[in-house]
Amino acid sequence: MFRVVFLGLLLCSAARGLDKYMKELQLMDPTYPVDCIFVGHLVPDTDSFCAAYGAAVLHDGVYAVSMMPLNRETEWVMGECRISYPPPLFSDLVKTSSNPVCVVDHNQATQSPVEEFGVRDRLEGILDHHPIQDSTLTHETAIHVEIKPWGSSATIVYANFVKADKVPDWQTARCLLSAVLSDTVGLSSVTTTPVDRLAVAMLSPLADVTDWQAYYYNMGVAASNISGLSPRDILETDAKFYDLKWADGTVCAVYWATFQTFSPQDIMTNQTSYIQTMRTMKDELHVDLLFFSVVDSFRLWQGETTAISNLLIQGPDEAYVAREVYAGPMALLNMDTSPRASRKSEFIPPLDTFIGENTPDILPSNRRV
């Protein structure tokens, strides 16, 4: 009898303290090592830079980029946030320190600087909003992993500020706001969630931004400026490698470049030069498929669903796959892939499924005569 009463009292006491205990656990999560280097994917964009910057501020770490130069939009954001330019290079930091590393805005080895620079053994965390697909980063021990189905990695970082009961300074708030707007195309992309909308509403006053739509428009103008850039510069501005798996288990190496712009005509009127550059790059990179999607981010932002994306086609393999996967109206050098716009959610997933259901011999270049 005494044992039953004692257990009952113990359970009641535990229940009364449960709420406080859970709140404490919330504040403890997430935890990252002190002095951690936060770094985004190999080809930096605004979300990968700003999420790394914000995470470093929150967790008393340092931020870095994988390579330079940055794209025009990210440079503009750094100027608006008064963040020192150029940012620290990851390769320099890992050479001069033994700090642990947390990767941001990616989870695949093919896109990661820890793989590129041979420091996967220092990996202590992953903060991302992308699907877990082939070539996911692995580690010998348990590490901290945060992957949320939200529109940007910066949204996750801001949520962590809230969990920790901390308020970002105006620079960090503006940086995070910029990243959320960039990755969700002004809250118009299919990847946008209610959490992203809430983040924009909360960050705007902290960032001293009274009209986030006007702010996003200025970001878009900066991103669309391609003066002085070559087709190769554009094709390397926002590009990712994917190791997708054929049905027979072999790898289909894919390079996917995308460019979001308010002025897609600047690309499309010169598409022959881009096609020639794409063919050269495919040979140099030794990939099986190379695609370039051009997205009219202004029309997408305005809620349009037609004439918002074109896929440049540089060879017979890409033409065949594009017809099978996206089935859009095909011109000589491109396909209208509207209403698709998001590489993460609308281009790569169906491509991954198609590759996984077929074998390499379906490609025209592999067919026997």
N, C-alpha and C positions, 0 to 999 in steps of 0.2 A: 504493500500500500504506500509506504513511504517513498519507494522508488518511483511509483506512478505519479505521485504529487510533485516530487522533485523534478521529474522530466517535464511535467506540465508547466511548472514555474519557469523552467529553463527555456522552453519553447516560447512562452509569453514574453519573456525578457528579450529573446532573440528577435521576435517579431517587432517589438517596440523599437529596437535599434536597427532594424533592417533598412528603413528609409535613409537614415543617416549614413549607414554603412555603404549603401548603394551610391549615395551622392559622393562619398569619399572615393569610391571606386571610379566614378565618372571623372572626377578631377584628376585621378591618377592615370587615366587612359586618354590619350596615348602618351607613352613615355619613349623618348629617344635619348640616346647617349649624349652627354655634354660634349660640346665642341664637334658635333657631327657635321660633316660636309653634306649639304643638301644640293643635289644636282639633277637637272632634267635630262631628257633624251639627247641623243647625239646631235641632232639638228635643232637648236633651240627655237622655241616660239614664245609668245607672250605668256601662255599659261605655264609652261615648264619653267620659265625664268621667274615669274612672279610668285608662283607657288613655292619654289625653292627659297626665294627671298623671304617670303612671309613665314615659312616654317623655320628658317634660321633665326628670325627675330623672335618668334614665339618660344623656341626651344634652346635659345642661347647657343646657336651653332654658327656656321659660316655658310655662305652660298657661293655657287660657282656655275659657270656655263661650260659646256663640253667643247665648244669651238666658237670662233669668230669668223666673219662679222655676224652680227645679229640682223634680223630682218628689219625693214623700215618701221613697221608698227611697233616692235619691241623697243627700238631705239627711241621712238617718239614717246612711248610710255615712260621710259627711264628719264627722259628729259622732263616730262610732266610731274614726275614724282621726285625729281631732284636727287636721283640716285647716281652716284659717281660712275662715270664711264671712262674706260671700259671696265666691265665686271671682272672679277678674278677668274682665271682659267683653271679648270679642274685638274688638268695635267700638271700644272705648277704646284697646286696644293698637295696632291698626293705624293709628289716628289720630295717636298720639303716638310712633310708632317706624316704622322702615323695615325691621324684622326680616322674614326669610323666613318662610314659613308651611308647615306640614305638617299635612294633614288626617288625621283618625283616625276609624275605624269607618264610613266611607262612601267611595264613589268616584263618586257621581253628582252632576252639577251641580245638579239640582233639590233636593238635600238639603244643599248645601254653603254655608257662610258665605263662602267666597272668592268665590262667585258673587253671593251676596246683598249683600255689601259692596264688590263691584267690585275685588277685589285678586287675581284669578287670576294676574296677571303675577308675583306674589310666591310662587306655589306652588312648593315645592321637594321635596315628598314626599307619598306616600299610604301609610298603614298601615291595612289593612282585612281583613275576613274575609267580605265579601259578594260575591255574583256580579257579574261585569262585564256589565251590561245596557245598556239604552238610556240616552242622555244622560251617558255617562261623561265625567269631567273630562279635558280635553285641555290640552296645553301646547306652546309653540313649541319648547322645548328638552327634552332628556332630563332626567327627574327620577328621584328614588329612589322605587321602588314595591315595596311588600311586601303581597302578598295571599295569605293562607293559608286553606285550607279547614278552619279550626278553629272551635270554638264561640264564641270571643270574641276581640276585638282585644287584650284584656288578656293573653291567653295568648301572643300574638305578642310583646308587650312583655316578658313574663317570659322567654321564650326568648331574646330579645336580651340580657337581663341575663346569662343563662347563657353565651351566645356570647362576651360581653365579659369573662367571668370576674369578674363583679361580683355582689355580694349586696345586694338592696334592704333598706333599713332597715325597721323594723317597720311604720311608717306606710304606706310604699309597698307593702310586702308585703300588708298588710291591705286596702289599696285595690284592688290587683290581684286578690286572692282574692275580694273582694266582687263584682267585675265578672265574673269567670269563673262564679261561682255564679249571679249574676243572669241572665246571658245564656244559660246552659245549664239554667236552672230546676233548680238543685241537682243538676246532672249527670244530669238525666233527659230532657232534650230530644233530639230526633232529631239535632240539630246537634252533640251531644257527641262528642268524639273521645278516643282514648287520651291524646293530648297534653294535653287539658284535665284529664283525671283525674290525670295526672302533675303538672300545674301545681298543682292543689289540694293534692295530697299534699306537694309541696315547699314551697308557700307557707304552709301552715297553721302549722307550727312557727315560721317566720320572722315570721308575723303574730301570734304568741302566741295562736293560736286552737286550743284543745285538742279541741274538738268542732265540726267545720265544719257538721254537720247542724243542731245547735242554733243555731249562728250564722246559718245560712240561714233557719231558721224565724223568727228574730227579724227578719231582713230582710223576709221575706214579710209578717209582721204589720204592719211599718211601711209597706210598699208598698200594703197593702190598706186603710189608713186613708183614707177619703174624706170624713171629717167636714169641713164647711165648704166643700167643693168643689162647684161647679155642674157640670151635664152638659157644658158647654163646656170647663170646666177639665179634665175627664176626657178628653174627645175631643182635647185638645191636649197631654195628658201624654206620650204616646208615639205620635207620628204622623209619617208620611213621605209625600212627594210622589213619584210615579213618572210619567215620560213614556214610556208604552208605545207601540209602533208598530203601527197597523192594517196589514193586508195591502196596502192601497193607499199606504202610506207616511205617512199622516197620523197625528197624535199623539192618543192617548187619554190624557188627563190623569186620574190616579187619586190620590185621597187615602185613605190607609189608616191608621186609628187602631186601636190595640190596647191592651188593659188586662189585665195579669196580676194576679190577685187570689186570696187565700184565701177570699174571700167574694163570689162572683159574684152571689149573690142580691141584694146591695145594688144592683147595676146592673139585673138582670133584672126586679126588682119595680117598677122605675121606667122601664121601657124606652120608654114613650110619650113621656116628656119628652126622652129621648135621641134618639128618632126626629125629633121636632119640631126639636130643635137641629141635627141632621144635615142636615135639609132647608134650614134657614137657612144653614148653613155651605156647603153645596154651591153655593147661589146666590152667596154672597159670594166664594167661592174660584174660581169659574168652572171647576170641574172636571167631567169627563164622568161619573165614577163616584166614589162615596164610600162606604166600608165601615168598619164598626167590629166588630172581633172581641174577644170577652170570653172570657178563658182562665182556667179554674180551675187555677191553678198548684199548689195543694195536692194535688188529685187526680192531676195529671200527675206531680208529684214522688213520689207514692206508687205510681206505676206503673200507674195506671188508664188505660184506653183509651176508656172511654165517659163521656159527660156531662162532657167536659173543655173544650169550646169551643162558643160560639154566635156566629153572625154576624148582627148587627142589619141589617135590610133597610129602607131608607127610601124606596124608590121602585121603579117598574116596571122601569127599566133595570137596577138592581142585582138585583132579583128574578130577571129573565131570565138575567143573567150567572151569578148564584149557582147557579141550577138547572143550567145547562149545564156549569159548571166544577166545582162541588163536589158536586152531586147528593145533598145531605143531606135529611133530613126537614124539611119546611117548615111553619112555623106562620104565623100572620098577620103578625107583625112580625120574625120571626127564623128562622134555619136552624140546626139542630144540625150542626156541621161536624166533630164528633169522628171519628177521633182526631187530626185536624189541630190544631196549636197554634202552630207557628212561621210567622210572617209571611215570614221570609226563605226558608225551605226548603219550606214546605207550602202557603202561600197565593199568594204572588206568582208563582212559576215557572209553575204551570198557568194562571194568569190571563194571564201574558205570552204563553204559547203560544196560548191561545184568541184573544187579541186579534190576534196575528200571523197567524192563519189565517183571519181574517174581516175584514169591512169595517164601517164605522160604521152602515150602513143596517140591520144586524141588530137594533140597539137599538129598542125600542118607540117611543121618542120621535122616532126618525128615519124610521120607516116611513111610507110614503105611504098615505093613506086611499083 
